[in-house]
Amino acid sequence: MLRRPRRNRVSAAVRGMAQETHLSVEHLVQPLFLVSGKNTRSEVPSLPGTFRLSPDEALREVESCLKLGITNFIAFPAIPEALKDKTATHSYDRSNFYLQTATAIKKQFPELCLISDVAMDPYNSDGHDGLVQGGQVLNDATLPILKQMAVAQAEAGFDLLGPSDMMDGRVEAIREALDEAGFTHTGIMSYTAKYASAFYGPFRDALDSAPKAGDDIPKDKKTYQMNPANRREALIEGELDTLEGADYLMVKPALHYLDVIRLMKDNFDLPIAAYHVSGECAMLLAASRNGWLDFDKAMPETLLSIRRAGADVIITYFAKAYAEMSSRARAAF
């Protein structure tokens, strides 16, 4: 045999030279679940190892991640029910602890990249990403609210804004609002292909952001999030977000939509982000805790598969675990 592919697999050194896909900490984004108060570090039961953090604990968590080489963070707020209303007014209130925590993080650690969440559901008494009226989630009536929210987040110091709402036209509306307010350097990481997935459960547990029960409230988000059966539709969303001024295009979830990540990578020049969502992470954790999988082997392979599919950026609840593993490997070497 003149060709023996195994010759390029004979040792770790040889395999390293032939490796096509590389994964490093700089590709990862660590999520932060924020709550008001002090000295709060409460584990999310359905996502072991992930915590709801008060602002002081969040600062400590960020510092520990930075020491491991993690420089990118995305923050989500768990808002008390008393502060929620139909129009999400607390989202742009300057007393909002989410905005204040962002300012504190950027003041103490200006070198990191902090990404926001732009959507009504954390603040919406109906639990939806848009304004609910007459049993429907209204697209155009939601955009002015998102614009106010986006400008407030830029003022708070977020480097990238993450519109996760899936309203049509929201990227253009936010881009125009930011530019008019003087935030021309604030980027947009758009949730471009966000699917109506069954894998968001632990996230919604952490933030209590699931749609509320009610005859005049849609029971799910299928009228605005994408149909899991569709691929070509992602290209339509990607083209629109690119034309409207997005700086990153995101696919969510990641692991169950690797084909969509590759599709986006092959068709757009913008960086492609992928959100390795809570349900996907929880499954791996559960299998590992039951002894069915080796976490230290399965977790890096999972993240590598998302990179191999074409993701430039991976948002994952395993960012810190991967960074710790990489740190141990460097120390051993």
Steps between C-alpha positions, in 0.01 A plus 500: 500500500646835395259699717465416867303770686603338828853633453365842600359352823802314637571737794358800680765722341419381148126524563552858622667604173217351295217635717250697294285660771632678807309600810633748753362699791489816288223341291274456803248726675403441865133569587418682824157484668457815708267562795460799728627507858830405663694183579273288283638199317208269433545191283249439221355155586446398137849616396748387768814710524325814376398765752281805537738771619444827683711790369779452756519127426493571127808719534679220683393247239620720215835547670547125543411442133743768382782325688423192288514698177127550442447853369146481362178499706128519425268614780132425564279648775258322731249776569263491800136458403409828669710689243347334194228656285357457152731760345825403676559851632756382757728386217613858437458638852838627623431340839500156335764288678583332168614829350679601818682168518616536141644842583677358806647210303632722222640751749696232686591292193501729196701251295222239475218480246154516658197393297141588588161343444249719314150354540189571699451158659708556819295814569169409340215393731378279216833321461536577129776666298257753360196705591190284547161642405183320401661161536779584255865605524519825307812552290508869409367621834788319671778679308482835685534314832803310374658825384469656846637183658795492259603860559480452877725194472752686286504781755562241773816387323413182312738444207263287292121493511324168447150537353344163585138592436467394132280796408529594131698820443639527851867503397450805277290674765764440767788599272333828413417570866858433607646720228262783578601480867869511410580132562643429157764265644252282690457177305202272442520122539166407351315182590448444128376141485340444839283193491185420697691227679417260783852547642456834680347358818780554755557854370137588555517341845795724585325821391132406541448626146266238353169618350237542770171313498194689381224492239629820337870403514655277230612175663829483311735707282445322170351803324833682513774243566602279209353161413758226587418334166635792294851566367452733202306743717823561693651646183213750477555604862875520443466720194261736679719531810809563288327775301358651821844542657570193716865439591458132593241244392392240755347154476312374806503217608842381384545127543169399343545751216855435382379487140357851536829628643683362196237647268547846653879470495499412132268782398598804711825683565403619849625304804264218592406451866330189634317466831559162665177524694408394852310184406785374285743556787265348757475176303876456496523581870228248587663223296838575656363501855338163434831360381380451143746753352843629598445876538868587452494327162145566381490872584803605287383275215161669511648849481742392228207375291339844517827660391541245220152584374618859450439697819748779565347566843340248737280609789507209742443425869816288475732792421650509849530122521682494166729783610581314824575184303727693262679658795567159653629367169743792465623450854556128438691572179 
